[in-house]
Amino acid sequence: MMSTNDNQSKPRLLKTRNLFEKGDSTSSSRDVGLIKMGKSSETKVIPLKTTGIRVPGNHRRDSYILQTDLKEVRGLARLKRFNNISKESSTLRKSKITPSSQNDKHQNNFEMTSLKSNSVNQRFDKTSKISDAESIISIVLKISVIVSLLALFFHAVAISLTMWMSSEFSKIGLWEICIVNICGRYKYETQIIQAGQAFNVLGFLAGGAAVLLIILYIFCLNNKNIVRLFGMIAAFLAGGFILVGIIIIGTSDSNQGLDVGSAMILAIIGAVLYVTTGILLVVDIVQNKMP
């Protein structure tokens, strides 16, 4: 009795080859196993794939499986499946997390490179705008210098001539008068002549200051904005003073019936050129303030 009980209690090895001897030749030793149920002689065939128990693959039909209880097999199968599911879930998490983190890193790197490229492009746009503005400013300054020099020249010629107002026998200037072909200085200067002289002198001085300030603005290294501002103000003042002097002399009662002379025309041209110089300097200021 002891021997039989010991034999029953010990696990025995059942060959899967017996299954093929019964005529089931469609299955392989890797897929099925024989498990004895309790003390009875009945055996059940359980697919090894469902149990999750691996059978050594070197023996094929002669592979063995330990005899055990069906509940233990199912418990082992469930444990095996749980382990497989946990492994698969961990691998899926790794496969999901790692690429996403890598994608985040790539995206962050791409954003950083895009920000750097945008900053570089903005700097390049600013430098290009500044270079374009500087080219425009240089042209404006050249034109303003030429215009202011022409204005100073025309006004200087107008001041020196005696043909501000003229008639058939007389010519009137700022400093002298000519009757027929005899010219001389005023013995008695009227208030109109004195006012005309004062405003034209102020215009000439302001025009000279405007020319000087524009030249200093080109070659000055410090405080260019102040120099340019004073040059603009001087140009407008020069044009305004000259125009006021022209109006005083041209609209006086003592000069009624006289024609406008060539000197007054030159003075008008000089005043207009000074105003044009001021406008050019305003354009220069606007161009420098552009972003």
CYANA upper distance limits for C-alpha pairs under 8 A (distance plus 0.5 A):
  1 MET  CA      5 ASN  CA      6.66
  2 MET  CA      6 ASP  CA      6.47
  3 SER  CA      7 ASN  CA      6.54
  4 THR  CA      8 GLN  CA      6.62
  5 ASN  CA      9 SER  CA      6.45
  6 ASP  CA     10 LYS  CA      6.52
  7 ASN  CA     11 PRO  CA      8.40
  8 GLN  CA     39 LYS  CA      7.82
 11 PRO  CA     66 LEU  CA      7.04
 11 PRO  CA     67 GLN  CA      5.87
 11 PRO  CA     68 THR  CA      7.31
 12 ARG  CA     66 LEU  CA      6.91
 12 ARG  CA     67 GLN  CA      6.07
 13 LEU  CA     64 TYR  CA      6.67
 13 LEU  CA     65 ILE  CA      6.54
 13 LEU  CA     66 LEU  CA      5.82
 13 LEU  CA     67 GLN  CA      6.61
 14 LEU  CA     34 LEU  CA      6.86
 14 LEU  CA     35 ILE  CA      8.25
 14 LEU  CA     64 TYR  CA      6.56
 14 LEU  CA     65 ILE  CA      6.86
 14 LEU  CA     66 LEU  CA      7.64
 14 LEU  CA     67 GLN  CA      7.57
 15 LYS  CA     19 LEU  CA      8.47
 15 LYS  CA     34 LEU  CA      7.90
 15 LYS  CA     62 ASP  CA      6.66
 15 LYS  CA     63 SER  CA      6.92
 15 LYS  CA     64 TYR  CA      5.75
 15 LYS  CA     65 ILE  CA      7.81
 16 THR  CA     20 PHE  CA      7.74
 16 THR  CA     29 SER  CA      6.70
 16 THR  CA     32 VAL  CA      7.93
 16 THR  CA     33 GLY  CA      6.46
 16 THR  CA     34 LEU  CA      6.84
 16 THR  CA     61 ARG  CA      6.68
 16 THR  CA     62 ASP  CA      6.74
 16 THR  CA     63 SER  CA      6.74
 16 THR  CA     64 TYR  CA      6.91
 16 THR  CA     65 ILE  CA      8.43
 17 ARG  CA     21 GLU  CA      6.95
 17 ARG  CA     29 SER  CA      8.26
 17 ARG  CA     61 ARG  CA      5.87
 17 ARG  CA     62 ASP  CA      6.11
 17 ARG  CA     63 SER  CA      8.22
 18 ASN  CA     22 LYS  CA      6.99
 19 LEU  CA     23 GLY  CA      7.43
 19 LEU  CA     24 ASP  CA      6.69
 20 PHE  CA     24 ASP  CA      5.50
 20 PHE  CA     25 SER  CA      5.86
 27 SER  CA     31 ASP  CA      7.05
 27 SER  CA     32 VAL  CA      7.51
 28 SER  CA     32 VAL  CA      7.20
 28 SER  CA     60 ARG  CA      7.53
 28 SER  CA     61 ARG  CA      7.02
 29 SER  CA     33 GLY  CA      7.66
 29 SER  CA     55 VAL  CA      8.31
 29 SER  CA     60 ARG  CA      5.67
 29 SER  CA     61 ARG  CA      5.25
 29 SER  CA     62 ASP  CA      7.72
 29 SER  CA     63 SER  CA      6.59
 30 ARG  CA     48 LEU  CA      7.51
 30 ARG  CA     54 ARG  CA      8.09
 30 ARG  CA     55 VAL  CA      6.51
 30 ARG  CA     56 PRO  CA      8.33
 30 ARG  CA     57 GLY  CA      7.27
 30 ARG  CA     60 ARG  CA      7.12
 30 ARG  CA     63 SER  CA      8.31
 31 ASP  CA     47 PRO  CA      5.88
 31 ASP  CA     48 LEU  CA      5.57
 31 ASP  CA     49 LYS  CA      6.55
 32 VAL  CA     45 VAL  CA      6.90
 32 VAL  CA     46 ILE  CA      6.33
 32 VAL  CA     47 PRO  CA      4.82
 32 VAL  CA     48 LEU  CA      5.59
 32 VAL  CA     49 LYS  CA      8.31
 33 GLY  CA     45 VAL  CA      6.28
 33 GLY  CA     46 ILE  CA      6.31
 33 GLY  CA     47 PRO  CA      6.92
 33 GLY  CA     48 LEU  CA      6.75
 33 GLY  CA     64 TYR  CA      8.16
 33 GLY  CA     65 ILE  CA      6.78
 34 LEU  CA     43 THR  CA      6.82
 34 LEU  CA     44 LYS  CA      6.55
 34 LEU  CA     45 VAL  CA      5.65
 34 LEU  CA     46 ILE  CA      7.34
 34 LEU  CA     65 ILE  CA      7.53
 34 LEU  CA     67 GLN  CA      8.05
 35 ILE  CA     43 THR  CA      6.12
 35 ILE  CA     44 LYS  CA      6.18
 35 ILE  CA     45 VAL  CA      7.12
 35 ILE  CA     46 ILE  CA      7.91
 35 ILE  CA     65 ILE  CA      8.34
 35 ILE  CA     66 LEU  CA      8.11
 35 ILE  CA     67 GLN  CA      5.82
 35 ILE  CA     68 THR  CA      6.98
 35 ILE  CA     69 ASP  CA      7.96
 35 ILE  CA     70 LEU  CA      7.88
 36 LYS  CA     40 SER  CA      8.02
 36 LYS  CA     41 SER  CA      7.39
 36 LYS  CA     42 GLU  CA      6.72
 36 LYS  CA     43 THR  CA      5.05
 36 LYS  CA     44 LYS  CA      7.10
 36 LYS  CA     67 GLN  CA      6.52
 36 LYS  CA     68 THR  CA      7.43
 36 LYS  CA     69 ASP  CA      7.87
 37 MET  CA     41 SER  CA      7.90
 37 MET  CA     42 GLU  CA      6.79
 37 MET  CA     43 THR  CA      6.58
 37 MET  CA     44 LYS  CA      7.84
 37 MET  CA     68 THR  CA      8.26
 37 MET  CA     69 ASP  CA      6.82
 37 MET  CA     70 LEU  CA      7.49
 38 GLY  CA     69 ASP  CA      7.43
 46 ILE  CA     50 THR  CA      8.07
 46 ILE  CA     51 THR  CA      8.01
 47 PRO  CA     51 THR  CA      7.21
 48 LEU  CA     52 GLY  CA      6.47
 48 LEU  CA     53 ILE  CA      6.22
 48 LEU  CA     54 ARG  CA      7.43
 48 LEU  CA     55 VAL  CA      8.37
 49 LYS  CA     53 ILE  CA      7.51
 49 LYS  CA     54 ARG  CA      8.42
 50 THR  CA     77 ALA  CA      7.65
 51 THR  CA     73 VAL  CA      7.01
 51 THR  CA     74 ARG  CA      6.85
 51 THR  CA     76 LEU  CA      7.75
 51 THR  CA     77 ALA  CA      4.94
 51 THR  CA     78 ARG  CA      8.27
 52 GLY  CA     76 LEU  CA      8.15
 52 GLY  CA     77 ALA  CA      5.59
 52 GLY  CA     80 LYS  CA      6.59
 52 GLY  CA     81 ARG  CA      7.51
 53 ILE  CA     76 LEU  CA      8.46
 53 ILE  CA     77 ALA  CA      7.54
 55 VAL  CA     63 SER  CA      7.21
 55 VAL  CA     64 TYR  CA      7.68
 55 VAL  CA     65 ILE  CA      7.60
 56 PRO  CA     60 ARG  CA      8.32
 56 PRO  CA     63 SER  CA      7.06
 57 GLY  CA     63 SER  CA      7.93
 58 ASN  CA     63 SER  CA      8.35
 59 HIS  CA     63 SER  CA      5.50
 68 THR  CA     72 GLU  CA      7.47
 68 THR  CA     73 VAL  CA      7.70
 69 ASP  CA     73 VAL  CA      6.97
 70 LEU  CA     74 ARG  CA      6.66
 71 LYS  CA     75 GLY  CA      6.54
 72 GLU  CA     76 LEU  CA      6.52
 73 VAL  CA     77 ALA  CA      6.51
 74 ARG  CA     78 ARG  CA      6.58
 75 GLY  CA     79 LEU  CA      6.61
 76 LEU  CA     80 LYS  CA      6.45
 77 ALA  CA     81 ARG  CA      6.53
 78 ARG  CA     82 PHE  CA      6.53
 79 LEU  CA     83 ASN  CA      6.63
 80 LYS  CA     84 ASN  CA      6.59
 81 ARG  CA     85 ILE  CA      6.46
 82 PHE  CA     86 SER  CA      6.51
 83 ASN  CA     87 LYS  CA      6.54
 84 ASN  CA     88 GLU  CA      6.50
 85 ILE  CA     89 SER  CA      6.47
 86 SER  CA     90 SER  CA      6.55
 87 LYS  CA     91 THR  CA      6.58
 88 GLU  CA     92 LEU  CA      6.48
 89 SER  CA     93 ARG  CA      6.53
 90 SER  CA     94 LYS  CA      6.61
 91 THR  CA     95 SER  CA      6.43
 92 LEU  CA     96 LYS  CA      6.40
 93 ARG  CA     97 ILE  CA      6.21
 94 LYS  CA     98 THR  CA      6.07
 95 SER  CA     99 PRO  CA      6.94
 96 LYS  CA    100 SER  CA      6.76
 97 ILE  CA    101 SER  CA      6.46
 98 THR  CA    102 GLN  CA      6.51
 99 PRO  CA    103 ASN  CA      6.27
100 SER  CA    104 ASP  CA      6.44
101 SER  CA    105 LYS  CA      6.60
102 GLN  CA    106 HIS  CA      6.55
103 ASN  CA    107 GLN  CA      6.34
104 ASP  CA    108 ASN  CA      6.42
105 LYS  CA    109 ASN  CA      6.50
106 HIS  CA    110 PHE  CA      6.44
107 GLN  CA    111 GLU  CA      6.50
108 ASN  CA    112 MET  CA      6.56
109 ASN  CA    113 THR  CA      6.57
110 PHE  CA    114 SER  CA      6.43
111 GLU  CA    115 LEU  CA      6.50
112 MET  CA    116 LYS  CA      6.58
113 THR  CA    117 SER  CA      6.47
114 SER  CA    118 ASN  CA      6.46
115 LEU  CA    119 SER  CA      6.56
116 LYS  CA    120 VAL  CA      6.56
117 SER  CA    121 ASN  CA      6.45
118 ASN  CA    122 GLN  CA      6.50
119 SER  CA    123 ARG  CA      6.59
120 VAL  CA    124 PHE  CA      6.52
121 ASN  CA    125 ASP  CA      6.47
122 GLN  CA    126 LYS  CA      6.53
123 ARG  CA    127 THR  CA      6.52
124 PHE  CA    128 SER  CA      6.43
125 ASP  CA    129 LYS  CA      6.46
126 LYS  CA    130 ILE  CA      6.46
126 LYS  CA    291 PRO  CA      7.90
127 THR  CA    131 SER  CA      6.47
128 SER  CA    132 ASP  CA      6.52
129 LYS  CA    133 ALA  CA      6.44
129 LYS  CA    291 PRO  CA      8.25
130 ILE  CA    134 GLU  CA      6.44
131 SER  CA    135 SER  CA      6.65
132 ASP  CA    136 ILE  CA      6.71
133 ALA  CA    137 ILE  CA      6.41
133 ALA  CA    287 GLN  CA      6.57
133 ALA  CA    288 ASN  CA      7.34
134 GLU  CA    138 SER  CA      6.51
134 GLU  CA    288 ASN  CA      8.48
135 SER  CA    139 ILE  CA      6.91
136 ILE  CA    140 VAL  CA      6.69
136 ILE  CA    287 GLN  CA      8.29
137 ILE  CA    141 LEU  CA      6.47
137 ILE  CA    284 ASP  CA      6.18
137 ILE  CA    287 GLN  CA      7.46
137 ILE  CA    288 ASN  CA      8.30
138 SER  CA    142 LYS  CA      6.64
139 ILE  CA    143 ILE  CA      6.72
140 VAL  CA    144 SER  CA      6.52
140 VAL  CA    280 LEU  CA      6.81
140 VAL  CA    281 LEU  CA      8.12
140 VAL  CA    283 VAL  CA      8.19
140 VAL  CA    284 ASP  CA      7.04
141 LEU  CA    145 VAL  CA      6.55
141 LEU  CA    214 ILE  CA      8.26
141 LEU  CA    218 ILE  CA      8.14
141 LEU  CA    280 LEU  CA      8.13
141 LEU  CA    281 LEU  CA      8.02
141 LEU  CA    284 ASP  CA      7.98
142 LYS  CA    146 ILE  CA      6.78
143 ILE  CA    147 VAL  CA      6.52
143 ILE  CA    280 LEU  CA      8.37
144 SER  CA    148 SER  CA      6.46
144 SER  CA    214 ILE  CA      8.36
144 SER  CA    276 THR  CA      8.37
144 SER  CA    277 THR  CA      5.61
144 SER  CA    280 LEU  CA      6.47
144 SER  CA    281 LEU  CA      7.61
145 VAL  CA    149 LEU  CA      6.65
145 VAL  CA    211 VAL  CA      7.21
145 VAL  CA    214 ILE  CA      7.07
145 VAL  CA    215 ILE  CA      7.68
145 VAL  CA    277 THR  CA      8.26
146 ILE  CA    150 LEU  CA      6.74
147 VAL  CA    151 ALA  CA      6.64
147 VAL  CA    273 LEU  CA      6.52
147 VAL  CA    274 TYR  CA      7.88
147 VAL  CA    276 THR  CA      7.97
147 VAL  CA    277 THR  CA      6.67
148 SER  CA    152 LEU  CA      6.65
148 SER  CA    207 GLY  CA      7.88
148 SER  CA    210 ALA  CA      7.92
148 SER  CA    211 VAL  CA      6.33
148 SER  CA    235 ALA  CA      8.37
148 SER  CA    273 LEU  CA      7.06
148 SER  CA    274 TYR  CA      6.45
148 SER  CA    277 THR  CA      6.39
149 LEU  CA    153 PHE  CA      6.65
149 LEU  CA    211 VAL  CA      7.09
150 LEU  CA    154 PHE  CA      6.61
150 LEU  CA    270 GLY  CA      7.79
150 LEU  CA    273 LEU  CA      7.87
151 ALA  CA    155 HIS  CA      6.57
151 ALA  CA    207 GLY  CA      8.17
151 ALA  CA    269 ILE  CA      7.63
151 ALA  CA    270 GLY  CA      4.62
151 ALA  CA    271 ALA  CA      7.35
151 ALA  CA    272 VAL  CA      8.36
151 ALA  CA    273 LEU  CA      5.68
151 ALA  CA    274 TYR  CA      6.38
152 LEU  CA    156 ALA  CA      6.51
152 LEU  CA    204 PHE  CA      7.56
152 LEU  CA    207 GLY  CA      6.61
152 LEU  CA    208 GLY  CA      7.18
152 LEU  CA    270 GLY  CA      7.12
153 PHE  CA    157 VAL  CA      6.76
153 PHE  CA    270 GLY  CA      8.23
154 PHE  CA    158 ALA  CA      6.63
154 PHE  CA    266 LEU  CA      6.04
154 PHE  CA    267 ALA  CA      6.95
154 PHE  CA    269 ILE  CA      7.54
154 PHE  CA    270 GLY  CA      5.83
155 HIS  CA    159 ILE  CA      6.64
155 HIS  CA    204 PHE  CA      7.49
155 HIS  CA    266 LEU  CA      6.89
155 HIS  CA    267 ALA  CA      5.50
155 HIS  CA    269 ILE  CA      8.39
155 HIS  CA    270 GLY  CA      5.66
155 HIS  CA    271 ALA  CA      8.17
156 ALA  CA    160 SER  CA      6.90
156 ALA  CA    204 PHE  CA      7.76
157 VAL  CA    161 LEU  CA      6.86
157 VAL  CA    263 ALA  CA      7.87
157 VAL  CA    266 LEU  CA      7.96
158 ALA  CA    164 TRP  CA      8.41
158 ALA  CA    262 SER  CA      8.40
158 ALA  CA    263 ALA  CA      4.89
158 ALA  CA    264 MET  CA      6.93
158 ALA  CA    265 ILE  CA      8.46
158 ALA  CA    266 LEU  CA      6.02
158 ALA  CA    267 ALA  CA      5.89
159 ILE  CA    173 GLY  CA      8.43
159 ILE  CA    174 LEU  CA      7.27
159 ILE  CA    200 ASN  CA      8.06
159 ILE  CA    263 ALA  CA      7.74
159 ILE  CA    267 ALA  CA      8.16
161 LEU  CA    173 GLY  CA      6.96
161 LEU  CA    263 ALA  CA      6.39
162 THR  CA    171 LYS  CA      6.82
162 THR  CA    172 ILE  CA      6.03
162 THR  CA    173 GLY  CA      4.22
162 THR  CA    174 LEU  CA      7.22
162 THR  CA    175 TRP  CA      7.91
162 THR  CA    176 GLU  CA      6.98
162 THR  CA    177 ILE  CA      7.18
162 THR  CA    178 CYS  CA      8.01
162 THR  CA    263 ALA  CA      7.50
163 MET  CA    171 LYS  CA      5.99
163 MET  CA    172 ILE  CA      6.21
163 MET  CA    173 GLY  CA      5.98
163 MET  CA    261 GLY  CA      5.33
163 MET  CA    262 SER  CA      6.40
163 MET  CA    263 ALA  CA      5.69
163 MET  CA    264 MET  CA      7.73
164 TRP  CA    171 LYS  CA      7.79
164 TRP  CA    172 ILE  CA      6.23
164 TRP  CA    173 GLY  CA      5.56
164 TRP  CA    174 LEU  CA      7.95
164 TRP  CA    260 VAL  CA      6.69
164 TRP  CA    261 GLY  CA      5.01
164 TRP  CA    262 SER  CA      6.94
164 TRP  CA    263 ALA  CA      5.41
164 TRP  CA    264 MET  CA      5.22
164 TRP  CA    265 ILE  CA      8.49
165 MET  CA    171 LYS  CA      6.40
165 MET  CA    172 ILE  CA      5.60
165 MET  CA    173 GLY  CA      7.33
165 MET  CA    250 GLY  CA      8.14
165 MET  CA    255 ASN  CA      7.84
165 MET  CA    258 LEU  CA      6.33
165 MET  CA    259 ASP  CA      6.00
165 MET  CA    260 VAL  CA      5.42
165 MET  CA    261 GLY  CA      5.31
165 MET  CA    264 MET  CA      7.96
166 SER  CA    170 SER  CA      6.30
166 SER  CA    171 LYS  CA      4.80
166 SER  CA    172 ILE  CA      6.59
166 SER  CA    258 LEU  CA      5.96
166 SER  CA    259 ASP  CA      5.73
166 SER  CA    260 VAL  CA      6.96
166 SER  CA    261 GLY  CA      6.18
167 SER  CA    171 LYS  CA      6.82
167 SER  CA    257 GLY  CA      8.41
167 SER  CA    258 LEU  CA      5.85
167 SER  CA    259 ASP  CA      6.65
169 PHE  CA    179 ILE  CA      6.36
169 PHE  CA    180 VAL  CA      5.38
170 SER  CA    177 ILE  CA      7.92
170 SER  CA    178 CYS  CA      5.98
170 SER  CA    179 ILE  CA      4.91
170 SER  CA    180 VAL  CA      6.26
171 LYS  CA    177 ILE  CA      6.34
171 LYS  CA    178 CYS  CA      5.48
171 LYS  CA    179 ILE  CA      7.04
172 ILE  CA    176 GLU  CA      7.17
172 ILE  CA    177 ILE  CA      5.18
172 ILE  CA    178 CYS  CA      6.92
173 GLY  CA    177 ILE  CA      6.38
174 LEU  CA    193 ILE  CA      7.02
174 LEU  CA    196 GLY  CA      7.55
174 LEU  CA    197 GLN  CA      6.44
175 TRP  CA    185 ARG  CA      6.58
175 TRP  CA    186 TYR  CA      7.34
175 TRP  CA    197 GLN  CA      8.28
176 GLU  CA    183 CYS  CA      7.23
176 GLU  CA    184 GLY  CA      5.85
176 GLU  CA    185 ARG  CA      4.60
176 GLU  CA    186 TYR  CA      6.01
177 ILE  CA    183 CYS  CA      6.06
177 ILE  CA    184 GLY  CA      6.24
177 ILE  CA    185 ARG  CA      6.78
177 ILE  CA    186 TYR  CA      7.20
178 CYS  CA    182 ILE  CA      5.89
178 CYS  CA    183 CYS  CA      4.46
178 CYS  CA    184 GLY  CA      6.99
179 ILE  CA    183 CYS  CA      6.87
189 GLU  CA    193 ILE  CA      6.60
189 GLU  CA    194 GLN  CA      7.03
190 THR  CA    194 GLN  CA      6.78
191 GLN  CA    195 ALA  CA      6.52
192 ILE  CA    196 GLY  CA      6.62
192 ILE  CA    248 ILE  CA      7.04
192 ILE  CA    249 ILE  CA      6.86
192 ILE  CA    252 SER  CA      7.44
193 ILE  CA    197 GLN  CA      6.55
193 ILE  CA    249 ILE  CA      7.33
194 GLN  CA    198 ALA  CA      6.64
195 ALA  CA    199 PHE  CA      6.70
195 ALA  CA    245 GLY  CA      7.36
195 ALA  CA    248 ILE  CA      7.73
196 GLY  CA    200 ASN  CA      6.61
196 GLY  CA    244 VAL  CA      8.37
196 GLY  CA    245 GLY  CA      4.91
196 GLY  CA    246 ILE  CA      7.40
196 GLY  CA    248 ILE  CA      6.62
196 GLY  CA    249 ILE  CA      6.46
197 GLN  CA    201 VAL  CA      6.57
197 GLN  CA    245 GLY  CA      7.69
198 ALA  CA    202 LEU  CA      6.67
198 ALA  CA    245 GLY  CA      8.17
199 PHE  CA    203 GLY  CA      6.53
199 PHE  CA    241 PHE  CA      5.65
199 PHE  CA    242 ILE  CA      6.63
199 PHE  CA    244 VAL  CA      7.21
199 PHE  CA    245 GLY  CA      5.52
200 ASN  CA    204 PHE  CA      6.56
200 ASN  CA    241 PHE  CA      6.80
200 ASN  CA    242 ILE  CA      5.63
200 ASN  CA    245 GLY  CA      6.23
201 VAL  CA    205 LEU  CA      6.71
202 LEU  CA    206 ALA  CA      6.54
202 LEU  CA    238 ALA  CA      7.62
202 LEU  CA    241 PHE  CA      6.88
202 LEU  CA    242 ILE  CA      8.37
203 GLY  CA    207 GLY  CA      6.44
203 GLY  CA    237 LEU  CA      7.40
203 GLY  CA    238 ALA  CA      4.59
203 GLY  CA    239 GLY  CA      7.10
203 GLY  CA    240 GLY  CA      7.89
203 GLY  CA    241 PHE  CA      5.29
203 GLY  CA    242 ILE  CA      5.65
204 PHE  CA    208 GLY  CA      6.66
204 PHE  CA    238 ALA  CA      7.07
204 PHE  CA    242 ILE  CA      8.32
205 LEU  CA    209 ALA  CA      6.67
205 LEU  CA    238 ALA  CA      8.01
206 ALA  CA    210 ALA  CA      6.61
206 ALA  CA    234 ALA  CA      5.71
206 ALA  CA    235 ALA  CA      7.19
206 ALA  CA    237 LEU  CA      6.89
206 ALA  CA    238 ALA  CA      5.32
207 GLY  CA    211 VAL  CA      6.83
207 GLY  CA    234 ALA  CA      6.98
207 GLY  CA    235 ALA  CA      6.32
207 GLY  CA    237 LEU  CA      8.41
207 GLY  CA    238 ALA  CA      5.50
207 GLY  CA    239 GLY  CA      8.26
207 GLY  CA    274 TYR  CA      7.55
208 GLY  CA    212 LEU  CA      6.72
209 ALA  CA    213 LEU  CA      6.52
209 ALA  CA    231 GLY  CA      7.66
209 ALA  CA    234 ALA  CA      6.92
210 ALA  CA    214 ILE  CA      6.65
210 ALA  CA    230 PHE  CA      8.12
210 ALA  CA    231 GLY  CA      5.11
210 ALA  CA    232 MET  CA      7.44
210 ALA  CA    233 ILE  CA      8.34
210 ALA  CA    234 ALA  CA      5.46
210 ALA  CA    235 ALA  CA      5.69
211 VAL  CA    215 ILE  CA      6.83
211 VAL  CA    231 GLY  CA      7.86
212 LEU  CA    216 LEU  CA      6.68
212 LEU  CA    231 GLY  CA      8.39
213 LEU  CA    217 TYR  CA      6.45
213 LEU  CA    227 VAL  CA      6.52
213 LEU  CA    228 ARG  CA      7.35
213 LEU  CA    230 PHE  CA      7.63
213 LEU  CA    231 GLY  CA      5.49
214 ILE  CA    218 ILE  CA      6.95
214 ILE  CA    227 VAL  CA      7.99
214 ILE  CA    228 ARG  CA      7.01
214 ILE  CA    231 GLY  CA      6.31
215 ILE  CA    219 PHE  CA      7.02
216 LEU  CA    220 CYS  CA      5.70
216 LEU  CA    227 VAL  CA      7.69
217 TYR  CA    224 LYS  CA      6.12
217 TYR  CA    227 VAL  CA      6.21
217 TYR  CA    228 ARG  CA      6.34
220 CYS  CA    224 LYS  CA      6.81
223 ASN  CA    227 VAL  CA      7.13
224 LYS  CA    228 ARG  CA      6.60
225 ASN  CA    229 LEU  CA      6.58
226 ILE  CA    230 PHE  CA      6.73
227 VAL  CA    231 GLY  CA      6.61
228 ARG  CA    232 MET  CA      6.66
228 ARG  CA    281 LEU  CA      7.69
229 LEU  CA    233 ILE  CA      6.80
230 PHE  CA    234 ALA  CA      6.52
231 GLY  CA    235 ALA  CA      6.67
231 GLY  CA    278 GLY  CA      8.29
231 GLY  CA    281 LEU  CA      8.41
232 MET  CA    236 PHE  CA      6.90
232 MET  CA    277 THR  CA      7.91
232 MET  CA    278 GLY  CA      5.27
232 MET  CA    279 ILE  CA      8.32
232 MET  CA    281 LEU  CA      6.24
232 MET  CA    282 VAL  CA      7.67
233 ILE  CA    237 LEU  CA      6.60
233 ILE  CA    278 GLY  CA      7.61
234 ALA  CA    238 ALA  CA      6.52
235 ALA  CA    239 GLY  CA      6.89
235 ALA  CA    274 TYR  CA      5.68
235 ALA  CA    275 VAL  CA      6.76
235 ALA  CA    277 THR  CA      6.74
235 ALA  CA    278 GLY  CA      5.71
236 PHE  CA    240 GLY  CA      6.63
236 PHE  CA    274 TYR  CA      6.85
236 PHE  CA    275 VAL  CA      5.79
236 PHE  CA    277 THR  CA      8.37
236 PHE  CA    278 GLY  CA      6.04
237 LEU  CA    241 PHE  CA      6.49
238 ALA  CA    242 ILE  CA      6.71
238 ALA  CA    271 ALA  CA      7.42
238 ALA  CA    274 TYR  CA      6.88
238 ALA  CA    275 VAL  CA      8.41
239 GLY  CA    243 LEU  CA      6.68
239 GLY  CA    270 GLY  CA      7.87
239 GLY  CA    271 ALA  CA      4.60
239 GLY  CA    272 VAL  CA      6.92
239 GLY  CA    273 LEU  CA      8.08
239 GLY  CA    274 TYR  CA      5.54
239 GLY  CA    275 VAL  CA      5.94
240 GLY  CA    244 VAL  CA      6.69
240 GLY  CA    271 ALA  CA      7.59
240 GLY  CA    275 VAL  CA      8.46
241 PHE  CA    245 GLY  CA      6.76
242 ILE  CA    246 ILE  CA      6.70
242 ILE  CA    267 ALA  CA      7.48
242 ILE  CA    268 ILE  CA      8.04
242 ILE  CA    271 ALA  CA      6.28
243 LEU  CA    247 ILE  CA      6.67
243 LEU  CA    268 ILE  CA      7.33
243 LEU  CA    271 ALA  CA      6.76
244 VAL  CA    248 ILE  CA      6.70
245 GLY  CA    249 ILE  CA      6.84
246 ILE  CA    250 GLY  CA      6.39
246 ILE  CA    264 MET  CA      7.43
246 ILE  CA    267 ALA  CA      8.10
246 ILE  CA    268 ILE  CA      8.01
247 ILE  CA    251 THR  CA      6.35
248 ILE  CA    252 SER  CA      6.72
249 ILE  CA    255 ASN  CA      8.05
250 GLY  CA    255 ASN  CA      7.46
250 GLY  CA    260 VAL  CA      8.08
251 THR  CA    255 ASN  CA      7.80
251 THR  CA    256 GLN  CA      8.12
252 SER  CA    256 GLN  CA      7.43
260 VAL  CA    264 MET  CA      7.00
260 VAL  CA    265 ILE  CA      7.93
261 GLY  CA    265 ILE  CA      7.11
262 SER  CA    266 LEU  CA      6.77
263 ALA  CA    267 ALA  CA      6.72
264 MET  CA    268 ILE  CA      6.66
265 ILE  CA    269 ILE  CA      6.77
266 LEU  CA    270 GLY  CA      6.66
267 ALA  CA    271 ALA  CA      6.70
268 ILE  CA    272 VAL  CA      6.75
269 ILE  CA    273 LEU  CA      6.67
270 GLY  CA    274 TYR  CA      6.73
271 ALA  CA    275 VAL  CA      6.87
272 VAL  CA    276 THR  CA      6.68
273 LEU  CA    277 THR  CA      6.65
274 TYR  CA    278 GLY  CA      6.92
275 VAL  CA    279 ILE  CA      6.85
276 THR  CA    280 LEU  CA      6.72
277 THR  CA    281 LEU  CA      6.83
278 GLY  CA    282 VAL  CA      6.80
279 ILE  CA    283 VAL  CA      6.83
280 LEU  CA    284 ASP  CA      6.74
281 LEU  CA    285 ILE  CA      6.79
282 VAL  CA    286 VAL  CA      6.78
283 VAL  CA    287 GLN  CA      6.61
284 ASP  CA    288 ASN  CA      6.82
285 ILE  CA    289 LYS  CA      6.87
286 VAL  CA    290 MET  CA      6.99
